[in-house]
Amino acid sequence: MTGWMISCREATRLTLEGEDRRLPLTERLSLRLHRRVCTNCRRFARQVALMREASARWRHYTED
C-alpha cells in the first residue's frame, strides 16, 4: 500500500483477504476510506457478504 488512498485492485484484495483473516487497523481504515468514495467497491463488498451468507445458509440446509 502506498499513500493514503488505495486502488480498487487493492480494495478488492483486502475485501477478499478480510474474509479469511482480521485485517490490521491501517488496512481496515484504508479500505473503509476507499469504499466511502468508490461505489463499485462498496457493491463488490456487498456481493461478497451476500455470497458468504448464502454459503452459510446452504451449509445449514445440507446439514439438516
Backbone bond lengths (Angstrom), bond angles and torsions (degrees), N, CA, C in turn:
res aa  C-N    CA-C-N  psi(-1)  N-CA   C-N-CA  omega(-1)  CA-C   N-CA-C  phi
1 M - - - 1.440 - - 1.524 108.78 -
2 T 1.307 115.13 125.19 1.455 118.03 176.40 1.514 108.68 -119.94
3 G 1.315 115.79 141.09 1.452 119.62 -179.43 1.519 111.83 74.14
4 W 1.319 115.24 -173.28 1.460 120.03 -176.68 1.515 112.67 -95.78
5 M 1.344 117.87 -13.96 1.460 120.23 -179.77 1.522 108.77 -115.58
6 I 1.320 115.44 125.05 1.460 120.05 -179.68 1.524 109.50 -89.55
7 S 1.320 115.58 161.23 1.464 121.34 178.86 1.532 109.65 -83.60
8 C 1.316 115.67 168.30 1.464 120.34 176.30 1.529 110.37 -62.40
9 R 1.309 117.15 -37.40 1.465 120.42 178.42 1.528 110.89 -61.20
10 E 1.327 115.89 -43.89 1.458 121.10 178.47 1.535 110.50 -66.73
11 A 1.325 117.06 -39.97 1.469 121.01 178.81 1.530 110.37 -63.15
12 T 1.315 116.73 -40.26 1.465 120.95 177.65 1.518 110.51 -62.83
13 R 1.331 115.80 -45.42 1.463 120.40 179.43 1.523 110.94 -60.33
14 L 1.328 116.07 -45.96 1.460 119.98 -179.15 1.529 111.78 -66.70
15 T 1.317 117.02 -36.94 1.463 120.54 177.41 1.521 110.28 -59.99
16 L 1.321 116.37 -46.08 1.464 119.91 -179.52 1.525 111.87 -70.43
17 E 1.321 117.60 -40.28 1.464 120.38 177.49 1.522 111.23 -65.31
18 G 1.324 116.26 -32.17 1.451 120.74 179.07 1.524 112.86 -65.31
19 E 1.318 117.09 -16.91 1.461 121.45 174.82 1.531 111.00 -73.43
20 D 1.319 116.80 -26.95 1.465 121.71 -173.91 1.523 114.12 -103.53
21 R 1.322 116.30 -22.77 1.463 119.24 -176.81 1.518 109.42 -151.12
22 R 1.324 115.56 160.53 1.470 120.09 175.27 1.522 107.98 -78.56
23 L 1.316 115.48 124.47 1.460 119.91 -179.93 1.525 110.43 -76.09
24 P 1.330 116.80 146.15 1.469 119.84 174.27 1.533 110.28 -61.35
25 L 1.305 115.87 157.32 1.459 121.83 -176.75 1.532 112.49 -53.23
26 T 1.308 118.02 -44.97 1.471 120.24 -177.75 1.528 111.11 -61.65
27 E 1.331 117.27 -40.60 1.465 120.15 178.82 1.524 110.97 -69.24
28 R 1.331 117.25 -40.92 1.472 120.07 178.07 1.523 111.00 -60.78
29 L 1.330 116.34 -43.23 1.465 120.09 -179.56 1.528 111.47 -68.11
30 S 1.315 117.08 -41.05 1.466 120.32 177.91 1.526 110.81 -62.84
31 L 1.314 115.68 -41.74 1.462 120.67 179.46 1.526 110.45 -65.63
32 R 1.321 116.79 -43.95 1.469 120.97 178.97 1.521 110.84 -60.97
33 L 1.333 117.56 -43.99 1.457 121.59 178.66 1.526 110.17 -62.21
34 H 1.310 116.88 -45.73 1.464 120.35 -179.29 1.532 110.78 -60.69
35 R 1.314 116.78 -44.59 1.468 119.89 -178.73 1.520 112.49 -65.37
36 R 1.317 117.27 -27.41 1.473 119.56 178.84 1.517 111.41 -65.87
37 V 1.333 117.33 -27.43 1.465 120.02 -177.66 1.525 113.19 -107.79
38 C 1.323 118.49 -8.12 1.465 121.04 -173.87 1.534 111.13 -119.41
39 T 1.293 115.62 106.77 1.464 121.56 -179.65 1.522 111.66 -61.86
40 N 1.314 117.17 -41.15 1.463 120.19 -177.31 1.528 112.26 -64.74
41 C 1.303 116.95 -39.29 1.468 119.63 179.74 1.527 111.47 -72.64
42 R 1.329 116.86 -32.65 1.479 119.23 173.05 1.521 109.74 -63.23
43 R 1.324 116.36 -43.23 1.461 121.36 179.01 1.530 109.99 -62.60
44 F 1.325 117.62 -43.60 1.459 121.11 179.43 1.526 110.73 -61.40
45 A 1.330 117.19 -42.89 1.472 120.86 179.28 1.529 110.49 -61.96
46 R 1.341 117.22 -39.68 1.471 119.83 177.16 1.524 111.04 -65.70
47 Q 1.317 117.81 -38.21 1.464 121.32 178.39 1.528 111.01 -65.02
48 V 1.314 117.18 -41.30 1.463 121.08 178.00 1.530 109.84 -62.96
49 A 1.322 116.68 -43.67 1.467 120.48 178.60 1.528 110.84 -63.15
50 L 1.317 116.91 -40.63 1.463 121.22 178.29 1.525 110.87 -62.30
51 M 1.317 116.85 -42.76 1.475 120.67 178.86 1.527 110.83 -65.67
52 R 1.325 117.85 -38.03 1.459 121.49 177.71 1.532 109.97 -62.82
53 E 1.329 116.21 -45.61 1.464 120.36 179.37 1.524 111.40 -64.99
54 A 1.328 117.33 -42.24 1.464 120.90 179.66 1.524 110.66 -63.95
55 S 1.323 117.26 -40.17 1.463 120.97 178.48 1.524 110.94 -64.13
56 A 1.319 116.47 -41.01 1.466 120.59 179.46 1.523 110.19 -64.46
57 R 1.338 116.83 -42.04 1.467 119.62 177.85 1.523 111.38 -64.40
58 W 1.330 116.13 -40.99 1.460 120.37 179.79 1.533 110.72 -62.47
59 R 1.335 116.46 -43.86 1.457 119.48 177.93 1.524 110.67 -60.77
60 H 1.326 116.85 -43.40 1.469 120.68 179.25 1.531 110.34 -64.31
61 Y 1.311 116.54 -41.26 1.472 120.77 179.87 1.532 111.32 -64.17
62 T 1.316 117.13 -42.91 1.465 119.99 -177.18 1.525 112.14 -74.68
63 E 1.340 118.30 -21.72 1.460 120.91 179.15 1.519 111.89 -78.96
64 D 1.317 117.15 -21.52 1.474 120.85 -178.09 1.499 113.06 -81.52
